[in-house]
Every structure is written in C-alpha cells, then in structure tokens.
Amino acid sequence: MSSWTSGVVNGGVSFWYADDGLPVVREPLGGDASADVVIVGGGYTGLWTAYYLKQAAPFLRITVLEQKFCGYGASGRNGGWLYNGIAGRDRYAKLHGRDAAVRLQRAMNETVDEVIRVVEAEGFDADVHQGGVLEVARTPAQLARLRAFHEAELAFGEKDRELYGARETAERIRVADAVGSVWTPHGAALHPVKLVKGLAAAVERLGVAVHEATPVTEIGQGRAVTPYGTVRAPYVLRCTEGFTAALKGQRRTWLPMNSSMIVTEPLSERQWEQIGWAGRQTLGDMAHAYMYAQRTADGRIALGGRGVPYRFGSRTDNDGSTQAATVAALREVLVGFFPSLAGVRVEHAWSGVLGVPRDWCASVSLDRSSGLGWAGGYVGSGVATANLAARTLCDLVQQASGQGGSTELTALPWVGHRVRRWEPEPLRWLGVQGMYAVYRAADRREAVTHSVGSSRLARVADRVAGRG
Ligand SMILES: Cc1cc2nc3c(=O)[nH]c(=O)nc-3n(C[C@H](O)[C@H](O)[C@H](O)COP(=O)(O)OP(=O)(O)OC[C@H]3O[C@@H](n4cnc5c(N)ncnc54)[C@H](O)[C@@H]3O)c2cc1C
C-alpha cells in the first residue's frame, strides 16, 4: 500500500456522514401495526413518496420501515449530482415513441427545479449550488461521442444544451487533455446527507411514522413483514433500490452494482486557481467507464466511478468500505484530470449500491389489484429521478384509491414498465465483471490509438449487458 492510502478513512457509510454526523437511529417498529400506506426503504424514493402523499392527503396513515437509518443506502453516499438524466430514456423512445420520451425528459428537467424548490421551502440547507452539468471529452473518440450526444440532446428538445471547444472548456475548468465539453443548466451540486436528513425530519413533522433499525424480510399483498411485527396496509411500496435482491423473491429483479467515491482534503486557494471550476458545475466525462465529480461547498473534490462493480451472489454492503485497488484507481483518475493535484491527500473513500434492471431502464409501478408498488432501477441517476418517481407513486396511489384520476405523471412512459429478470449466478457475475473489464480496455485503447470511432469492444459490451 502506498503512503497516501494509509491515512484514508474507508467506509463509515460515506464522507458525507463523517462531515455531517451519523444520525441518532429512530425507534424500531414496536409490534404489529396497520397503516394506509407502508413504504419499505428510507432513501430519497421512500421519503419523497411519504412527503408527497402526506401533502396530497394529510389524513393518510403512512409508515416508513428502514432497515438501518434513513439515508443508509445510495441516498447518503452519492456524488450529489442533482441532474436531469434518467436511465432508459432512449429505450422508452423506441418503445413508446419520441414524444413520450420528450415528455419524460421535460419532467426530469422540472424535477431538478422541484427538488430545489422544496429544499428552499423546507429549509433543508443542503449546500445546493445550481451550476449545471459539464461533461468533458479527453480523447478524439470521446469527442465524437460528445458531439453525437449533443446532437441527440438537441433532437430531444434540449435546446439549452451547449457545446464547448477546448478553449471554452478551459475557461470553465482546466481538465488535462480536455478537447471539448457539453453543458446543461439542468443540474446542481448538493450535499446528499443534508438532503436526506432534512427530508426524513420533514416527513416526520408531517406525521409519518418512521421506524429505523427495522429490516423488512418479506413483502406480500397487504403486508410488510419484519422481525418485530407485521405492518398491514392496502398499499405496500418497495423503495429498496440496490438492496432489493435481498428481499424474498426479488433476487434477480435488479442487480446491485457498486459505485465508489473518494474525497480530497480541502484544496488551497492556489490549487483552485490552477483548476478554475468557479461555477461548481457537476463534472463528468465521456469515457465508457465514466467518472463523476463535484466541487463541494467546503472546497474539496468528491469524485466517483466504478470500482469492483458487482459482488458475486448480489452481496451488497459493508457499511460502505471499498477495496484499496478501487481507491487507487479513483485517485489515478483524479490526478489524470488535474495533474497539479499529484500530492493531494485523499481523506475518505466509500462505496454504495445502485439498482440495475436487465434493460437498464428506471421504472415506477403500482399494481392496482394487489396494491403492491415500487420505484427504482435508476442505475447511477437517482438523486433527481427518485423525486419524479415519488411524485408519480403518489399519483398512482391516489388514482388507485379513487382519490385522483390519471395525471401527466401517471402517463409517462416509464410507468408500469416490466423487464425480464437477470440471469442466475454465475452468469450474472461473469457478465458484469466482463462488461466493465471491456469498458476499461475500450477506454485505454481509445486513449492510445487516438481513433475517432468508439471502440468496437465497448459496443459489444453494451449489447451483452442489455444497454445497446
Ligand atoms: C456512490 C454513488 C454515487 C452516486 N452518485 C449519484 C449522483 O451523483 N447523482 C445521481 O443522480 N445519482 C447518483 N447515485 C444514485 C443515487 O444515489 C440513487 O439512485 C438514489 O439515492 C436511490 O434512492 P433510493 O431511495 O431509491 O435508494 P437508497 O438510497 O438505496 O435507499 C434504499 C433504502 O432502503 C433500505 N432498505 C433496503 N432493504 C430494506 C429492507 N429489506 N427493509 C427495510 N429497509 C430496507 C436501505 O437501507 C436504504 O436506506 C449514486 C449512487 C452511489 C452508490
């Protein structure tokens, strides 16, 4: 182990908790209970759903059951990109037509504003900075993908998406070898834990019963079963994202994929002068094994990417600790982007799980006959999407219970989407490991050959993974 890795805090759920403090865990469920709606999972999806349901129908008795504490999952560990990307838009365009996908995209753009609106109205104090999203290209092949991406976005009606050359990119941020970038205003950087803590407190204030340290072992029609009792309710909503595979009967529903992050020590004024990045845009790239980063409110860089992507048998979590090799790989990405940070100290590293459906499409559903609902499969884009999903689940419950009709949200193309399950092991493990090995190889090849076309390797991996 090299000297710089020895002082790195690894795990502890995430840096965001080290920064803001781990919460005092709320009381677990005290025995059998009943409710109008029971929500399994206290991340953004579950909490936003409780929030909007209570706003729409204050009389509803709503219970949230969370296995550890609210924000224990990806909602307390993410990169803090609140942005308008949604997993599966292109596939939804193929399945339901371009207009339907354009409506979905518009709804995502509005969702970024909606989250910011509630954060301000409720006083969450989540370090939100609306600097937009900047994605850079660093090789000719990445530039070709960037241009194609920009064209595709314009065709989707995203007229405010801007394309920058090398010089305009450098005026915003000095990334080594950057040859171009695209920017959209529909994005903000935020502190994930401050958001989830604020949301949990707001939901409680509205009268929702939130039970933590309460794992649900089984979800069935009209019930959520825990070791401490069963909560019965006509509507049971599964909001467990990357942890879904641990629930009875759900092993092959969504694959739990790891994403890992590192955060630096606060950078000096001089270091920031060298880098620029005064606009605090969230930063990504066009590599196949892509990175994502934000400049935090206290002047650090938090940067993530794929580490060991998937653990055999859908094992998910170890309180966020990640492999030393992943930490080293992410640091390499950081220094590759910003060579002036070669001596910077990485303070904290962690990982979390994403939910990945077989066709990589996020979805939201409520089965009216059983009252069972769910939302997720956001892959890596859930900070904003969870809010749209929650508002949609709220409308679906209102509709099913006769309190409301169909709405713009219930008519979006991701509602009620079904997809086949993942393959059993060992095929699942082999497939995902292979896919990421191929993506990394494709990135290396594109960097070395300077070819303009995307590596054929990556296209093959896309097809095998079900993304193509
Ligand atoms: C490292 C990382 C970086 C990311 N960066 C970004 C980003 O910058 N931008 C972006 O848009 N998205 C990002 N994502 C994805 C985003 O964080 C998630 O999509 C989003 O937080 C999902 O919210 P959720 O509530 O659906 O799931 P989670 O936040 O995972 O919440 C699920 C909750 O359910 C609980 N739970 C699970 N099983 C049970 C059970 N059986 N009983 C009771 N409770 C249970 C869990 O403890 C957890 O609290 C990132 C994810 C990771 C891991």
The ligand as an SDF file (V2000), in Angstrom:
LIG
                    3D

 53 58  0  0  0  0  0  0  0  0999 V2000
  -21.5130    6.0560   -4.8490 C   0  0  0  0  0  0  0  0  0  0  0  0
  -22.7800    6.5090   -5.5280 C   0  0  0  0  0  0  0  0  0  0  0  0
  -22.7900    7.7060   -6.2150 C   0  0  0  0  0  0  0  0  0  0  0  0
  -23.9590    8.1520   -6.8420 C   0  0  0  0  0  0  0  0  0  0  0  0
  -23.9730    9.3870   -7.4130 N   0  0  0  0  0  0  0  0  0  0  0  0
  -25.1300    9.8630   -7.9390 C   0  0  0  0  0  0  0  0  0  0  0  0
  -25.1980   11.1870   -8.4030 C   0  0  0  0  0  0  0  0  0  0  0  0
  -24.2580   11.9650   -8.2490 O   0  0  0  0  0  0  0  0  0  0  0  0
  -26.3470   11.5940   -8.9920 N   0  0  0  0  0  0  0  0  0  0  0  0
  -27.4290   10.7710   -9.1390 C   0  0  0  0  0  0  0  0  0  0  0  0
  -28.4360   11.1770   -9.7160 O   0  0  0  0  0  0  0  0  0  0  0  0
  -27.4090    9.5290   -8.6170 N   0  0  0  0  0  0  0  0  0  0  0  0
  -26.2990    9.0680   -8.0100 C   0  0  0  0  0  0  0  0  0  0  0  0
  -26.2840    7.8360   -7.4430 N   0  0  0  0  0  0  0  0  0  0  0  0
  -27.5450    7.0800   -7.4020 C   0  0  0  0  0  0  0  0  0  0  0  0
  -28.4980    7.6360   -6.3450 C   0  0  0  0  0  0  0  0  0  0  0  0
  -27.8140    7.9040   -5.1600 O   0  0  0  0  0  0  0  0  0  0  0  0
  -29.6080    6.6170   -6.0940 C   0  0  0  0  0  0  0  0  0  0  0  0
  -30.2170    6.2760   -7.3140 O   0  0  0  0  0  0  0  0  0  0  0  0
  -30.6860    7.1200   -5.1570 C   0  0  0  0  0  0  0  0  0  0  0  0
  -30.1310    7.5980   -3.9560 O   0  0  0  0  0  0  0  0  0  0  0  0
  -31.6540    5.9790   -4.8880 C   0  0  0  0  0  0  0  0  0  0  0  0
  -32.5120    6.3240   -3.8260 O   0  0  0  0  0  0  0  0  0  0  0  0
  -33.4370    5.1880   -3.2410 P   0  0  0  0  0  0  0  0  0  0  0  0
  -34.1790    5.7730   -2.1170 O   0  0  0  0  0  0  0  0  0  0  0  0
  -34.2360    4.5670   -4.3330 O   0  0  0  0  0  0  0  0  0  0  0  0
  -32.4370    4.0550   -2.7650 O   0  0  0  0  0  0  0  0  0  0  0  0
  -31.4380    4.0120   -1.4150 P   0  0  0  0  0  0  0  0  0  0  0  0
  -30.9760    5.3720   -1.1470 O   0  0  0  0  0  0  0  0  0  0  0  0
  -30.5100    2.9360   -1.6730 O   0  0  0  0  0  0  0  0  0  0  0  0
  -32.4780    3.6750   -0.3050 O   0  0  0  0  0  0  0  0  0  0  0  0
  -32.9800    2.4000   -0.1040 C   0  0  0  0  0  0  0  0  0  0  0  0
  -33.1810    2.2670    1.3850 C   0  0  0  0  0  0  0  0  0  0  0  0
  -33.8810    1.0720    1.6420 O   0  0  0  0  0  0  0  0  0  0  0  0
  -33.3500    0.4750    2.8090 C   0  0  0  0  0  0  0  0  0  0  0  0
  -33.6880   -0.9310    2.7140 N   0  0  0  0  0  0  0  0  0  0  0  0
  -33.2330   -1.8150    1.8100 C   0  0  0  0  0  0  0  0  0  0  0  0
  -33.7420   -3.0260    2.0130 N   0  0  0  0  0  0  0  0  0  0  0  0
  -34.5610   -2.9150    3.0860 C   0  0  0  0  0  0  0  0  0  0  0  0
  -35.3700   -3.8320    3.7810 C   0  0  0  0  0  0  0  0  0  0  0  0
  -35.4370   -5.1180    3.4240 N   0  0  0  0  0  0  0  0  0  0  0  0
  -36.0870   -3.3880    4.8340 N   0  0  0  0  0  0  0  0  0  0  0  0
  -36.0530   -2.0850    5.2020 C   0  0  0  0  0  0  0  0  0  0  0  0
  -35.2650   -1.1770    4.5780 N   0  0  0  0  0  0  0  0  0  0  0  0
  -34.5480   -1.5840    3.5230 C   0  0  0  0  0  0  0  0  0  0  0  0
  -31.8690    0.7680    2.7260 C   0  0  0  0  0  0  0  0  0  0  0  0
  -31.2270    0.6750    3.9640 O   0  0  0  0  0  0  0  0  0  0  0  0
  -31.8630    2.1640    2.1470 C   0  0  0  0  0  0  0  0  0  0  0  0
  -31.8350    3.1590    3.1530 O   0  0  0  0  0  0  0  0  0  0  0  0
  -25.1300    7.3530   -6.7990 C   0  0  0  0  0  0  0  0  0  0  0  0
  -25.1210    6.1540   -6.1120 C   0  0  0  0  0  0  0  0  0  0  0  0
  -23.9560    5.7270   -5.4790 C   0  0  0  0  0  0  0  0  0  0  0  0
  -23.9710    4.4300   -4.7300 C   0  0  0  0  0  0  0  0  0  0  0  0
  1  2  1  0
  2  3  1  0
  2 52  2  0
  3  4  2  0
  4  5  1  0
  4 50  1  0
  5  6  2  0
  6  7  1  0
  6 13  1  0
  7  8  2  0
  7  9  1  0
  9 10  1  0
 10 11  2  0
 10 12  1  0
 12 13  2  0
 13 14  1  0
 14 15  1  0
 14 50  1  0
 15 16  1  0
 16 17  1  0
 16 18  1  0
 18 19  1  0
 18 20  1  0
 20 21  1  0
 20 22  1  0
 22 23  1  0
 23 24  1  0
 24 25  2  0
 24 26  1  0
 24 27  1  0
 27 28  1  0
 28 29  2  0
 28 30  1  0
 28 31  1  0
 31 32  1  0
 32 33  1  0
 33 34  1  0
 33 48  1  0
 34 35  1  0
 35 36  1  0
 35 46  1  0
 36 37  1  0
 36 45  1  0
 37 38  2  0
 38 39  1  0
 39 40  1  0
 39 45  2  0
 40 41  1  0
 40 42  2  0
 42 43  1  0
 43 44  2  0
 44 45  1  0
 46 47  1  0
 46 48  1  0
 48 49  1  0
 50 51  2  0
 51 52  1  0
 52 53  1  0
M  END
$$$$
